[in-house]
Amino acid sequence: MEKQYRIKKNSDFQRIYKSGNSVANRQFVIYTYNNKDIEHFRLGISVSKKLGNAVLRNKIKRAIRENFKIHKQDIIAKDIIVIARQPAKDMTTLQIQSSLEHVLKIAKVFNKKISK
């Protein structure tokens, strides 16, 4: 993912946690924040060390990033933080993507209806 699509600063994460809206399912928590300074979405990913070793955490992060690349044109310009929960560690990439699409629909970050 290109640099302009990433959230890296702790201050940005804290602002989104405090001022943003959150929705969740069993595998993911999504925080969204309407940032008026941007014309595209920005993504922050948080996968705790409690979920497993670095290989497993990176696998989850890659699956999340891939899902956002697939839906790049369909996502509203917001700051989005994705937090992986414990059940995500036992899922395949396709299961992670379908669960993430589900919670993103709940969060209403898609421009149009996504069909499968």
Phi and psi in radians as a Rosetta constraint file:
Dihedral C 1 N 2 CA 2 C 2 CIRCULARHARMONIC -1.188 0.35
Dihedral N 2 CA 2 C 2 N 3 CIRCULARHARMONIC 2.763 0.35
Dihedral C 2 N 3 CA 3 C 3 CIRCULARHARMONIC -1.030 0.35
Dihedral N 3 CA 3 C 3 N 4 CIRCULARHARMONIC -0.635 0.35
Dihedral C 3 N 4 CA 4 C 4 CIRCULARHARMONIC -1.203 0.35
Dihedral N 4 CA 4 C 4 N 5 CIRCULARHARMONIC -0.284 0.35
Dihedral C 4 N 5 CA 5 C 5 CIRCULARHARMONIC -1.665 0.35
Dihedral N 5 CA 5 C 5 N 6 CIRCULARHARMONIC 0.088 0.35
Dihedral C 5 N 6 CA 6 C 6 CIRCULARHARMONIC -1.903 0.35
Dihedral N 6 CA 6 C 6 N 7 CIRCULARHARMONIC 2.594 0.35
Dihedral C 6 N 7 CA 7 C 7 CIRCULARHARMONIC -1.925 0.35
Dihedral N 7 CA 7 C 7 N 8 CIRCULARHARMONIC 2.114 0.35
Dihedral C 7 N 8 CA 8 C 8 CIRCULARHARMONIC -2.139 0.35
Dihedral N 8 CA 8 C 8 N 9 CIRCULARHARMONIC -0.532 0.35
Dihedral C 8 N 9 CA 9 C 9 CIRCULARHARMONIC -1.290 0.35
Dihedral N 9 CA 9 C 9 N 10 CIRCULARHARMONIC 2.405 0.35
Dihedral C 9 N 10 CA 10 C 10 CIRCULARHARMONIC -1.071 0.35
Dihedral N 10 CA 10 C 10 N 11 CIRCULARHARMONIC -0.625 0.35
Dihedral C 10 N 11 CA 11 C 11 CIRCULARHARMONIC -1.116 0.35
Dihedral N 11 CA 11 C 11 N 12 CIRCULARHARMONIC -0.651 0.35
Dihedral C 11 N 12 CA 12 C 12 CIRCULARHARMONIC -1.150 0.35
Dihedral N 12 CA 12 C 12 N 13 CIRCULARHARMONIC -0.773 0.35
Dihedral C 12 N 13 CA 13 C 13 CIRCULARHARMONIC -1.032 0.35
Dihedral N 13 CA 13 C 13 N 14 CIRCULARHARMONIC -0.806 0.35
Dihedral C 13 N 14 CA 14 C 14 CIRCULARHARMONIC -1.122 0.35
Dihedral N 14 CA 14 C 14 N 15 CIRCULARHARMONIC -0.688 0.35
Dihedral C 14 N 15 CA 15 C 15 CIRCULARHARMONIC -1.103 0.35
Dihedral N 15 CA 15 C 15 N 16 CIRCULARHARMONIC -0.741 0.35
Dihedral C 15 N 16 CA 16 C 16 CIRCULARHARMONIC -1.188 0.35
Dihedral N 16 CA 16 C 16 N 17 CIRCULARHARMONIC -0.708 0.35
Dihedral C 16 N 17 CA 17 C 17 CIRCULARHARMONIC -1.070 0.35
Dihedral N 17 CA 17 C 17 N 18 CIRCULARHARMONIC -0.757 0.35
Dihedral C 17 N 18 CA 18 C 18 CIRCULARHARMONIC -1.341 0.35
Dihedral N 18 CA 18 C 18 N 19 CIRCULARHARMONIC -0.719 0.35
Dihedral C 18 N 19 CA 19 C 19 CIRCULARHARMONIC -1.810 0.35
Dihedral N 19 CA 19 C 19 N 20 CIRCULARHARMONIC -0.226 0.35
Dihedral C 19 N 20 CA 20 C 20 CIRCULARHARMONIC -1.482 0.35
Dihedral N 20 CA 20 C 20 N 21 CIRCULARHARMONIC 3.035 0.35
Dihedral C 20 N 21 CA 21 C 21 CIRCULARHARMONIC -1.767 0.35
Dihedral N 21 CA 21 C 21 N 22 CIRCULARHARMONIC 2.583 0.35
Dihedral C 21 N 22 CA 22 C 22 CIRCULARHARMONIC -2.197 0.35
Dihedral N 22 CA 22 C 22 N 23 CIRCULARHARMONIC 2.533 0.35
Dihedral C 22 N 23 CA 23 C 23 CIRCULARHARMONIC -2.395 0.35
Dihedral N 23 CA 23 C 23 N 24 CIRCULARHARMONIC 2.769 0.35
Dihedral C 23 N 24 CA 24 C 24 CIRCULARHARMONIC -2.653 0.35
Dihedral N 24 CA 24 C 24 N 25 CIRCULARHARMONIC 2.740 0.35
Dihedral C 24 N 25 CA 25 C 25 CIRCULARHARMONIC -2.234 0.35
Dihedral N 25 CA 25 C 25 N 26 CIRCULARHARMONIC -2.893 0.35
Dihedral C 25 N 26 CA 26 C 26 CIRCULARHARMONIC -1.153 0.35
Dihedral N 26 CA 26 C 26 N 27 CIRCULARHARMONIC -0.542 0.35
Dihedral C 26 N 27 CA 27 C 27 CIRCULARHARMONIC -1.725 0.35
Dihedral N 27 CA 27 C 27 N 28 CIRCULARHARMONIC -0.462 0.35
Dihedral C 27 N 28 CA 28 C 28 CIRCULARHARMONIC -2.440 0.35
Dihedral N 28 CA 28 C 28 N 29 CIRCULARHARMONIC 2.629 0.35
Dihedral C 28 N 29 CA 29 C 29 CIRCULARHARMONIC -2.036 0.35
Dihedral N 29 CA 29 C 29 N 30 CIRCULARHARMONIC 2.327 0.35
Dihedral C 29 N 30 CA 30 C 30 CIRCULARHARMONIC -2.058 0.35
Dihedral N 30 CA 30 C 30 N 31 CIRCULARHARMONIC 2.191 0.35
Dihedral C 30 N 31 CA 31 C 31 CIRCULARHARMONIC -1.861 0.35
Dihedral N 31 CA 31 C 31 N 32 CIRCULARHARMONIC 2.302 0.35
Dihedral C 31 N 32 CA 32 C 32 CIRCULARHARMONIC -2.159 0.35
Dihedral N 32 CA 32 C 32 N 33 CIRCULARHARMONIC 2.585 0.35
Dihedral C 32 N 33 CA 33 C 33 CIRCULARHARMONIC -2.523 0.35
Dihedral N 33 CA 33 C 33 N 34 CIRCULARHARMONIC 2.250 0.35
Dihedral C 33 N 34 CA 34 C 34 CIRCULARHARMONIC -1.369 0.35
Dihedral N 34 CA 34 C 34 N 35 CIRCULARHARMONIC 1.797 0.35
Dihedral C 34 N 35 CA 35 C 35 CIRCULARHARMONIC -1.741 0.35
Dihedral N 35 CA 35 C 35 N 36 CIRCULARHARMONIC 1.986 0.35
Dihedral C 35 N 36 CA 36 C 36 CIRCULARHARMONIC -1.383 0.35
Dihedral N 36 CA 36 C 36 N 37 CIRCULARHARMONIC -0.160 0.35
Dihedral C 36 N 37 CA 37 C 37 CIRCULARHARMONIC -1.477 0.35
Dihedral N 37 CA 37 C 37 N 38 CIRCULARHARMONIC -0.110 0.35
Dihedral C 37 N 38 CA 38 C 38 CIRCULARHARMONIC -2.058 0.35
Dihedral N 38 CA 38 C 38 N 39 CIRCULARHARMONIC 2.699 0.35
Dihedral C 38 N 39 CA 39 C 39 CIRCULARHARMONIC -1.908 0.35
Dihedral N 39 CA 39 C 39 N 40 CIRCULARHARMONIC 0.072 0.35
Dihedral C 39 N 40 CA 40 C 40 CIRCULARHARMONIC -2.527 0.35
Dihedral N 40 CA 40 C 40 N 41 CIRCULARHARMONIC 2.954 0.35
Dihedral C 40 N 41 CA 41 C 41 CIRCULARHARMONIC -1.298 0.35
Dihedral N 41 CA 41 C 41 N 42 CIRCULARHARMONIC 2.741 0.35
Dihedral C 41 N 42 CA 42 C 42 CIRCULARHARMONIC -2.193 0.35
Dihedral N 42 CA 42 C 42 N 43 CIRCULARHARMONIC 2.513 0.35
Dihedral C 42 N 43 CA 43 C 43 CIRCULARHARMONIC -2.131 0.35
Dihedral N 43 CA 43 C 43 N 44 CIRCULARHARMONIC 2.312 0.35
Dihedral C 43 N 44 CA 44 C 44 CIRCULARHARMONIC -2.122 0.35
Dihedral N 44 CA 44 C 44 N 45 CIRCULARHARMONIC 2.417 0.35
Dihedral C 44 N 45 CA 45 C 45 CIRCULARHARMONIC -2.143 0.35
Dihedral N 45 CA 45 C 45 N 46 CIRCULARHARMONIC 2.350 0.35
Dihedral C 45 N 46 CA 46 C 46 CIRCULARHARMONIC -2.241 0.35
Dihedral N 46 CA 46 C 46 N 47 CIRCULARHARMONIC 2.050 0.35
Dihedral C 46 N 47 CA 47 C 47 CIRCULARHARMONIC -2.219 0.35
Dihedral N 47 CA 47 C 47 N 48 CIRCULARHARMONIC 1.989 0.35
Dihedral C 47 N 48 CA 48 C 48 CIRCULARHARMONIC -1.222 0.35
Dihedral N 48 CA 48 C 48 N 49 CIRCULARHARMONIC 2.676 0.35
Dihedral C 48 N 49 CA 49 C 49 CIRCULARHARMONIC -1.148 0.35
Dihedral N 49 CA 49 C 49 N 50 CIRCULARHARMONIC -0.324 0.35
Dihedral C 49 N 50 CA 50 C 50 CIRCULARHARMONIC -1.161 0.35
Dihedral N 50 CA 50 C 50 N 51 CIRCULARHARMONIC -0.349 0.35
Dihedral C 50 N 51 CA 51 C 51 CIRCULARHARMONIC -1.334 0.35
Dihedral N 51 CA 51 C 51 N 52 CIRCULARHARMONIC -0.452 0.35
Dihedral C 51 N 52 CA 52 C 52 CIRCULARHARMONIC 2.720 0.35
Dihedral N 52 CA 52 C 52 N 53 CIRCULARHARMONIC -2.903 0.35
Dihedral C 52 N 53 CA 53 C 53 CIRCULARHARMONIC -1.340 0.35
Dihedral N 53 CA 53 C 53 N 54 CIRCULARHARMONIC 3.102 0.35
Dihedral C 53 N 54 CA 54 C 54 CIRCULARHARMONIC -1.086 0.35
Dihedral N 54 CA 54 C 54 N 55 CIRCULARHARMONIC -0.617 0.35
Dihedral C 54 N 55 CA 55 C 55 CIRCULARHARMONIC -1.094 0.35
Dihedral N 55 CA 55 C 55 N 56 CIRCULARHARMONIC -0.811 0.35
Dihedral C 55 N 56 CA 56 C 56 CIRCULARHARMONIC -1.168 0.35
Dihedral N 56 CA 56 C 56 N 57 CIRCULARHARMONIC -0.753 0.35
Dihedral C 56 N 57 CA 57 C 57 CIRCULARHARMONIC -1.090 0.35
Dihedral N 57 CA 57 C 57 N 58 CIRCULARHARMONIC -0.717 0.35
Dihedral C 57 N 58 CA 58 C 58 CIRCULARHARMONIC -1.190 0.35
Dihedral N 58 CA 58 C 58 N 59 CIRCULARHARMONIC -0.589 0.35
Dihedral C 58 N 59 CA 59 C 59 CIRCULARHARMONIC -1.088 0.35
Dihedral N 59 CA 59 C 59 N 60 CIRCULARHARMONIC -0.758 0.35
Dihedral C 59 N 60 CA 60 C 60 CIRCULARHARMONIC -1.124 0.35
Dihedral N 60 CA 60 C 60 N 61 CIRCULARHARMONIC -0.763 0.35
Dihedral C 60 N 61 CA 61 C 61 CIRCULARHARMONIC -1.125 0.35
Dihedral N 61 CA 61 C 61 N 62 CIRCULARHARMONIC -0.679 0.35
Dihedral C 61 N 62 CA 62 C 62 CIRCULARHARMONIC -1.107 0.35
Dihedral N 62 CA 62 C 62 N 63 CIRCULARHARMONIC -0.717 0.35
Dihedral C 62 N 63 CA 63 C 63 CIRCULARHARMONIC -1.127 0.35
Dihedral N 63 CA 63 C 63 N 64 CIRCULARHARMONIC -0.691 0.35
Dihedral C 63 N 64 CA 64 C 64 CIRCULARHARMONIC -1.134 0.35
Dihedral N 64 CA 64 C 64 N 65 CIRCULARHARMONIC -0.828 0.35
Dihedral C 64 N 65 CA 65 C 65 CIRCULARHARMONIC -1.057 0.35
Dihedral N 65 CA 65 C 65 N 66 CIRCULARHARMONIC -0.712 0.35
Dihedral C 65 N 66 CA 66 C 66 CIRCULARHARMONIC -1.083 0.35
Dihedral N 66 CA 66 C 66 N 67 CIRCULARHARMONIC -0.710 0.35
Dihedral C 66 N 67 CA 67 C 67 CIRCULARHARMONIC -1.082 0.35
Dihedral N 67 CA 67 C 67 N 68 CIRCULARHARMONIC -0.713 0.35
Dihedral C 67 N 68 CA 68 C 68 CIRCULARHARMONIC -1.232 0.35
Dihedral N 68 CA 68 C 68 N 69 CIRCULARHARMONIC -0.555 0.35
Dihedral C 68 N 69 CA 69 C 69 CIRCULARHARMONIC -1.151 0.35
Dihedral N 69 CA 69 C 69 N 70 CIRCULARHARMONIC -0.713 0.35
Dihedral C 69 N 70 CA 70 C 70 CIRCULARHARMONIC -1.072 0.35
Dihedral N 70 CA 70 C 70 N 71 CIRCULARHARMONIC -0.728 0.35
Dihedral C 70 N 71 CA 71 C 71 CIRCULARHARMONIC -1.773 0.35
Dihedral N 71 CA 71 C 71 N 72 CIRCULARHARMONIC 0.373 0.35
Dihedral C 71 N 72 CA 72 C 72 CIRCULARHARMONIC -0.895 0.35
Dihedral N 72 CA 72 C 72 N 73 CIRCULARHARMONIC -0.752 0.35
Dihedral C 72 N 73 CA 73 C 73 CIRCULARHARMONIC -1.355 0.35
Dihedral N 73 CA 73 C 73 N 74 CIRCULARHARMONIC -0.289 0.35
Dihedral C 73 N 74 CA 74 C 74 CIRCULARHARMONIC -1.686 0.35
Dihedral N 74 CA 74 C 74 N 75 CIRCULARHARMONIC -0.071 0.35
Dihedral C 74 N 75 CA 75 C 75 CIRCULARHARMONIC -1.731 0.35
Dihedral N 75 CA 75 C 75 N 76 CIRCULARHARMONIC 2.345 0.35
Dihedral C 75 N 76 CA 76 C 76 CIRCULARHARMONIC -1.181 0.35
Dihedral N 76 CA 76 C 76 N 77 CIRCULARHARMONIC 2.658 0.35
Dihedral C 76 N 77 CA 77 C 77 CIRCULARHARMONIC -1.255 0.35
Dihedral N 77 CA 77 C 77 N 78 CIRCULARHARMONIC 1.648 0.35
Dihedral C 77 N 78 CA 78 C 78 CIRCULARHARMONIC -2.510 0.35
Dihedral N 78 CA 78 C 78 N 79 CIRCULARHARMONIC 2.854 0.35
Dihedral C 78 N 79 CA 79 C 79 CIRCULARHARMONIC -1.532 0.35
Dihedral N 79 CA 79 C 79 N 80 CIRCULARHARMONIC 2.260 0.35
Dihedral C 79 N 80 CA 80 C 80 CIRCULARHARMONIC -2.239 0.35
Dihedral N 80 CA 80 C 80 N 81 CIRCULARHARMONIC 2.285 0.35
Dihedral C 80 N 81 CA 81 C 81 CIRCULARHARMONIC -2.038 0.35
Dihedral N 81 CA 81 C 81 N 82 CIRCULARHARMONIC 2.273 0.35
Dihedral C 81 N 82 CA 82 C 82 CIRCULARHARMONIC -1.934 0.35
Dihedral N 82 CA 82 C 82 N 83 CIRCULARHARMONIC 2.176 0.35
Dihedral C 82 N 83 CA 83 C 83 CIRCULARHARMONIC -1.989 0.35
Dihedral N 83 CA 83 C 83 N 84 CIRCULARHARMONIC 2.159 0.35
Dihedral C 83 N 84 CA 84 C 84 CIRCULARHARMONIC -1.471 0.35
Dihedral N 84 CA 84 C 84 N 85 CIRCULARHARMONIC 2.384 0.35
Dihedral C 84 N 85 CA 85 C 85 CIRCULARHARMONIC -1.763 0.35
Dihedral N 85 CA 85 C 85 N 86 CIRCULARHARMONIC 3.007 0.35
Dihedral C 85 N 86 CA 86 C 86 CIRCULARHARMONIC -0.906 0.35
Dihedral N 86 CA 86 C 86 N 87 CIRCULARHARMONIC -0.793 0.35
Dihedral C 86 N 87 CA 87 C 87 CIRCULARHARMONIC -1.099 0.35
Dihedral N 87 CA 87 C 87 N 88 CIRCULARHARMONIC -0.313 0.35
Dihedral C 87 N 88 CA 88 C 88 CIRCULARHARMONIC -1.157 0.35
Dihedral N 88 CA 88 C 88 N 89 CIRCULARHARMONIC -0.395 0.35
Dihedral C 88 N 89 CA 89 C 89 CIRCULARHARMONIC -1.237 0.35
Dihedral N 89 CA 89 C 89 N 90 CIRCULARHARMONIC -0.370 0.35
Dihedral C 89 N 90 CA 90 C 90 CIRCULARHARMONIC -1.706 0.35
Dihedral N 90 CA 90 C 90 N 91 CIRCULARHARMONIC 0.132 0.35
Dihedral C 90 N 91 CA 91 C 91 CIRCULARHARMONIC -1.724 0.35
Dihedral N 91 CA 91 C 91 N 92 CIRCULARHARMONIC 2.676 0.35
Dihedral C 91 N 92 CA 92 C 92 CIRCULARHARMONIC -1.419 0.35
Dihedral N 92 CA 92 C 92 N 93 CIRCULARHARMONIC 2.997 0.35
Dihedral C 92 N 93 CA 93 C 93 CIRCULARHARMONIC -1.054 0.35
Dihedral N 93 CA 93 C 93 N 94 CIRCULARHARMONIC -0.746 0.35
Dihedral C 93 N 94 CA 94 C 94 CIRCULARHARMONIC -1.159 0.35
Dihedral N 94 CA 94 C 94 N 95 CIRCULARHARMONIC -0.660 0.35
Dihedral C 94 N 95 CA 95 C 95 CIRCULARHARMONIC -1.153 0.35
Dihedral N 95 CA 95 C 95 N 96 CIRCULARHARMONIC -0.696 0.35
Dihedral C 95 N 96 CA 96 C 96 CIRCULARHARMONIC -1.075 0.35
Dihedral N 96 CA 96 C 96 N 97 CIRCULARHARMONIC -0.761 0.35
Dihedral C 96 N 97 CA 97 C 97 CIRCULARHARMONIC -1.143 0.35
Dihedral N 97 CA 97 C 97 N 98 CIRCULARHARMONIC -0.727 0.35
Dihedral C 97 N 98 CA 98 C 98 CIRCULARHARMONIC -1.203 0.35
Dihedral N 98 CA 98 C 98 N 99 CIRCULARHARMONIC -0.665 0.35
Dihedral C 98 N 99 CA 99 C 99 CIRCULARHARMONIC -1.155 0.35
Dihedral N 99 CA 99 C 99 N 100 CIRCULARHARMONIC -0.693 0.35
Dihedral C 99 N 100 CA 100 C 100 CIRCULARHARMONIC -1.175 0.35
Dihedral N 100 CA 100 C 100 N 101 CIRCULARHARMONIC -0.712 0.35
Dihedral C 100 N 101 CA 101 C 101 CIRCULARHARMONIC -1.065 0.35
Dihedral N 101 CA 101 C 101 N 102 CIRCULARHARMONIC -0.691 0.35
Dihedral C 101 N 102 CA 102 C 102 CIRCULARHARMONIC -1.051 0.35
Dihedral N 102 CA 102 C 102 N 103 CIRCULARHARMONIC -0.866 0.35
Dihedral C 102 N 103 CA 103 C 103 CIRCULARHARMONIC -1.252 0.35
Dihedral N 103 CA 103 C 103 N 104 CIRCULARHARMONIC -0.515 0.35
Dihedral C 103 N 104 CA 104 C 104 CIRCULARHARMONIC -1.214 0.35
Dihedral N 104 CA 104 C 104 N 105 CIRCULARHARMONIC -0.593 0.35
Dihedral C 104 N 105 CA 105 C 105 CIRCULARHARMONIC -1.137 0.35
Dihedral N 105 CA 105 C 105 N 106 CIRCULARHARMONIC -0.707 0.35
Dihedral C 105 N 106 CA 106 C 106 CIRCULARHARMONIC -1.085 0.35
Dihedral N 106 CA 106 C 106 N 107 CIRCULARHARMONIC -0.682 0.35
Dihedral C 106 N 107 CA 107 C 107 CIRCULARHARMONIC -1.309 0.35
Dihedral N 107 CA 107 C 107 N 108 CIRCULARHARMONIC -0.174 0.35
Dihedral C 107 N 108 CA 108 C 108 CIRCULARHARMONIC 1.018 0.35
Dihedral N 108 CA 108 C 108 N 109 CIRCULARHARMONIC 0.898 0.35
Dihedral C 108 N 109 CA 109 C 109 CIRCULARHARMONIC -1.833 0.35
Dihedral N 109 CA 109 C 109 N 110 CIRCULARHARMONIC 0.005 0.35
Dihedral C 109 N 110 CA 110 C 110 CIRCULARHARMONIC -1.558 0.35
Dihedral N 110 CA 110 C 110 N 111 CIRCULARHARMONIC 2.458 0.35
Dihedral C 110 N 111 CA 111 C 111 CIRCULARHARMONIC -1.171 0.35
Dihedral N 111 CA 111 C 111 N 112 CIRCULARHARMONIC -0.701 0.35
Dihedral C 111 N 112 CA 112 C 112 CIRCULARHARMONIC -2.382 0.35
Dihedral N 112 CA 112 C 112 N 113 CIRCULARHARMONIC 3.006 0.35
Dihedral C 112 N 113 CA 113 C 113 CIRCULARHARMONIC -1.209 0.35
Dihedral N 113 CA 113 C 113 N 114 CIRCULARHARMONIC 2.220 0.35
Dihedral C 113 N 114 CA 114 C 114 CIRCULARHARMONIC -1.671 0.35
Dihedral N 114 CA 114 C 114 N 115 CIRCULARHARMONIC 2.189 0.35
Dihedral C 114 N 115 CA 115 C 115 CIRCULARHARMONIC -2.011 0.35
Dihedral N 115 CA 115 C 115 N 116 CIRCULARHARMONIC 2.637 0.35
